[in-house]
């Protein structure tokens, strides 16, 4: 009887192992967090080493696409100067997909685009990522005409569970996105204070340049490394795993935070304010969101 039980157990173990082997080769859904502005956080040397065909004048014999997998903190630090989210390389890894983008650029304040992740699957060593490329319209079409330009370098970064992925395939759906002002209202937010004197020299210069043509300028702060590049000091406690900050540079004295809306990567902040002659910087705290653009 004991031999029969052992035989049955071995057969069940063999069947289970075979089924697991089959599953490894079948497509399965995976959790993938997308960072679509990875190039903005990348070291220049690393970026230059991964140019794709014709992007910004790269040689025509450059690769059409490049997949690069980062599984360690040391490799991550060699590639990036900072990054908008924290990565635990014991559990996860970072997969980069470099490719050549549209041969168009848009006037600042005109049209831009951003990517939204809608799903990812892994089959064997191939990660298939489905993304939507939203073209945003911030001005009427007649005021936002594109200029011809050389093809652009693009890179999408995906934080995924550690695995043996070696290749990324992208499925891109193109859509036009127009701000509807009917996004999600963010209730848990507050102005934590004025930090005009605490702006770093580099960030203050960037804000001043933007305010030569704009009425307001804002940037998202997350994680800690980004905070240190924008503010010389910050006297409040913040957990960047849960929350984020936005620095709002305006020619007003912000008195109240009237409304904050979020809609597919666009964060809209309405401040109750009184006019001021000089530019002031206010910091707003709110729940962490995947933001690609802030409007005030």
C-alpha positions in Angstrom: 0.0 0.0 0.0 2.9 2.3 0.8 4.5 1.6 -2.5 1.3 2.4 -4.3 1.0 5.8 -2.4 4.6 6.6 -3.3 4.0 5.8 -7.0 0.9 7.9 -7.1 2.8 10.9 -5.4 5.6 10.6 -8.0 3.2 10.5 -10.9 1.4 13.6 -9.5 4.7 15.4 -9.0 5.8 14.6 -12.6 2.4 15.8 -14.0 2.7 19.0 -11.9 6.3 19.6 -13.1 5.3 19.0 -16.7 2.4 21.4 -16.4 4.7 24.1 -14.9 7.1 23.6 -17.7 4.3 24.1 -20.2 3.1 27.2 -18.3 6.6 28.8 -18.5 6.3 28.9 -22.3 2.7 30.2 -22.3 1.8 33.9 -22.3 0.9 35.1 -18.8 0.0 38.5 -17.5 2.6 40.4 -15.5 2.5 43.6 -13.5 4.4 46.2 -15.4 4.9 49.8 -14.2 5.7 52.2 -17.0 8.0 55.2 -16.9 7.7 56.9 -20.3 10.2 59.7 -19.6 13.2 57.5 -18.8 15.5 59.5 -21.1 15.0 62.5 -18.9 16.5 60.7 -16.0 19.3 58.9 -17.9 23.0 59.5 -17.8 24.2 61.1 -21.1 26.9 58.6 -21.7 24.5 55.7 -21.3 22.0 57.4 -23.5 24.5 58.0 -26.2 25.5 54.3 -26.2 22.0 53.2 -27.0 20.9 55.4 -29.9 18.7 53.7 -32.5 18.6 54.0 -36.2 18.4 57.7 -37.5 17.4 59.1 -34.1 18.8 62.6 -33.8 21.1 61.9 -36.7 22.4 58.5 -35.5 24.1 56.4 -38.2 21.6 54.4 -40.4 23.3 51.2 -39.5 22.4 51.7 -35.8 20.0 49.1 -34.3 16.3 49.7 -35.0 15.4 48.7 -31.5 17.3 47.9 -28.3 16.2 46.0 -25.2 18.3 46.5 -22.1 17.7 44.7 -18.8 18.9 46.1 -15.4 18.8 43.7 -12.5 21.2 45.3 -10.0 21.7 48.6 -8.2 25.2 49.0 -9.7 23.9 48.7 -13.3 21.1 51.0 -12.5 23.4 53.7 -11.1 25.6 53.4 -14.2 22.5 54.1 -16.4 20.5 56.7 -14.4 21.2 60.0 -12.6 17.8 59.8 -10.9 14.5 58.0 -11.4 10.9 58.8 -10.5 10.2 55.6 -8.6 12.1 53.4 -6.2 13.0 49.9 -7.4 13.7 46.9 -5.1 16.1 44.8 -7.3 15.7 41.8 -4.9 12.1 41.5 -6.2 12.0 43.5 -9.5 14.0 44.5 -12.5 14.0 47.4 -15.0 13.5 46.6 -18.7 14.3 49.4 -21.2 13.1 49.6 -24.7 14.9 52.0 -27.0 13.4 52.9 -30.4 13.2 55.7 -32.9 10.1 57.9 -32.6 8.1 60.2 -34.8 9.9 62.6 -37.2 8.1 65.5 -35.7 8.6 67.9 -32.8 6.0 70.3 -31.4 6.3 73.8 -30.2 6.6 74.1 -26.4 3.1 74.6 -25.1 1.6 73.2 -28.3 1.2 69.5 -28.8 3.0 66.7 -26.8 2.5 63.0 -26.3 2.7 60.6 -23.5 2.4 56.8 -23.2 -0.1 54.9 -21.1 0.4 51.2 -20.2 -2.7 49.1 -20.7 -1.2 45.6 -20.1 1.8 43.3 -20.4 2.3 39.6 -20.9 5.4 37.4 -20.7 5.9 34.4 -22.9 9.2 32.6 -22.5 11.9 35.3 -22.5 9.7 37.9 -24.4 7.8 40.7 -22.6 5.0 42.1 -24.8 3.9 45.5 -23.6 0.7 47.1 -24.8 0.8 50.9 -24.6 -1.4 53.8 -25.9 0.4 56.8 -27.3 -1.7 59.8 -26.5 -1.1 63.0 -28.5 -2.1 65.9 -26.3 -3.6 69.1 -27.6 -2.9 72.1 -25.3 -3.7 74.7 -27.9 -6.2 74.9 -30.8 -4.9 73.0 -33.9 -4.3 76.2 -35.8 -2.0 77.4 -33.0 -0.1 74.2 -32.5 1.3 73.2 -35.9 4.2 70.7 -35.8 7.7 71.5 -37.2 9.6 69.0 -39.3 12.5 67.5 -37.4 14.9 64.6 -37.4 13.5 61.4 -35.9 13.6 61.3 -32.1 15.1 58.9 -29.7 12.5 57.3 -27.4 12.8 54.9 -24.5 10.1 53.3 -22.4 11.1 51.7 -19.1 9.1 48.9 -17.4 9.5 47.8 -13.8 8.5 44.2 -13.7 9.0 41.2 -11.4 12.5 39.5 -11.8 12.5 36.9 -14.5 14.6 35.8 -17.5 13.1 38.3 -20.0 15.6 39.2 -22.7 13.4 41.0 -25.3 10.5 43.5 -25.3 7.9 43.8 -28.0 5.8 46.9 -28.1 2.2 47.1 -29.3 1.4 50.8 -29.7 -2.1 52.2 -30.2 -2.2 55.9 -31.3 -4.9 58.1 -29.9 -5.6 61.8 -29.8 -6.2 63.1 -26.3 -7.8 66.4 -25.5 -8.1 67.8 -22.0 -11.7 67.5 -21.0 -11.6 69.1 -17.5 -13.6 66.1 -16.3 -10.8 64.2 -14.7 -10.7 62.8 -11.2 -10.8 65.3 -8.3 -8.0 64.8 -5.9 -9.3 65.6 -2.4 -6.3 64.7 -0.2 -3.9 67.5 -1.1 -2.5 70.7 0.6 -0.1 73.6 0.2 2.6 72.7 2.7 4.4 76.1 2.4 6.3 78.7 0.5 9.9 77.6 -0.5 11.0 80.5 -2.8 14.3 80.9 -0.9 14.9 77.2 -0.8 15.0 76.6 -4.6 18.3 75.3 -5.9 20.1 77.6 -8.3 19.6 75.3 -11.2 15.9 74.9 -10.6 15.4 78.6 -10.0 17.1 79.3 -13.3 14.9 76.8 -15.1 11.8 78.3 -13.6 12.8 81.8 -14.5 13.4 80.8 -18.1 10.0 79.2 -18.4 8.3 82.2 -16.8 9.6 84.5 -19.5 6.9 83.1 -21.8 4.5 81.3 -19.3 2.4 82.7 -16.4 3.3 79.7 -14.2 5.7 76.8 -14.0 5.4 73.6 -12.0 7.4 70.4 -11.6 6.6 67.1 -9.9 9.0 66.1 -7.1 9.5 62.3 -6.5 11.5 60.5 -5.3 14.0 61.9 -2.7 16.8 62.4 -5.3 14.6 64.8 -7.3 13.7 66.7 -4.1 17.4 67.4 -3.5 17.8 68.7 -7.0 15.0 71.2 -6.6 15.1 72.3 -3.0 18.1 73.0 -0.8 16.1 72.0 2.2 12.6 70.7 3.0 11.3 70.7 6.6 8.4 68.3 6.3 8.3 64.5 6.5 7.1 62.8 3.3 6.9 59.1 2.3 7.5 59.1 -1.5 6.0 55.5 -1.6 2.6 57.1 -0.8 2.8 60.8 -1.7 4.5 63.3 -4.0 5.2 67.0 -4.1 4.7 69.6 -6.8 6.7 72.9 -6.8 4.5 75.7 -8.3 6.3 78.8 -9.4 3.9 81.7 -9.9 3.7 85.5 -9.8 1.1 85.4 -7.0 0.7 84.8 -3.3 -1.0 81.5 -3.1 -3.7 81.6 -0.4 -5.7 78.5 -1.0 -5.7 75.3 -3.0 -9.0 75.5 -4.8 -9.0 72.4 -6.9 -6.7 69.6 -8.1 -7.8 67.4 -11.0 -6.0 64.4 -12.5 -6.7 63.0 -16.0 -4.5 60.4 -17.7 -1.1 61.8 -16.7 -2.2 65.5 -16.7 -2.3 67.1 -13.2 -4.3 70.4 -13.1 -3.8 72.7 -10.0 -6.1 75.7 -9.4 -4.7 78.1 -6.8 -6.6 80.8 -5.0 -4.1 83.7 -5.1 -3.4 87.4 -4.9 -1.1 89.1 -7.5 2.5 89.6 -6.6 5.3 91.4 -8.4 8.0 88.7 -7.8 7.9 85.0 -8.5 7.1 82.8 -5.5 7.4 79.0 -5.2 4.8 77.0 -3.3 5.0 73.3 -2.6 1.8 71.2 -2.9 1.6 67.7 -1.4 -0.8 65.1 -2.8 -1.0 61.3 -3.3 1.5 59.7 -5.6 0.3 59.7 -9.3 1.9 58.9 -12.7 2.2 62.5 -13.8 3.8 63.6 -17.1 2.7 67.2 -17.0 1.5 69.7 -14.5 -0.8 72.7 -15.4 -1.5 75.6 -13.1 
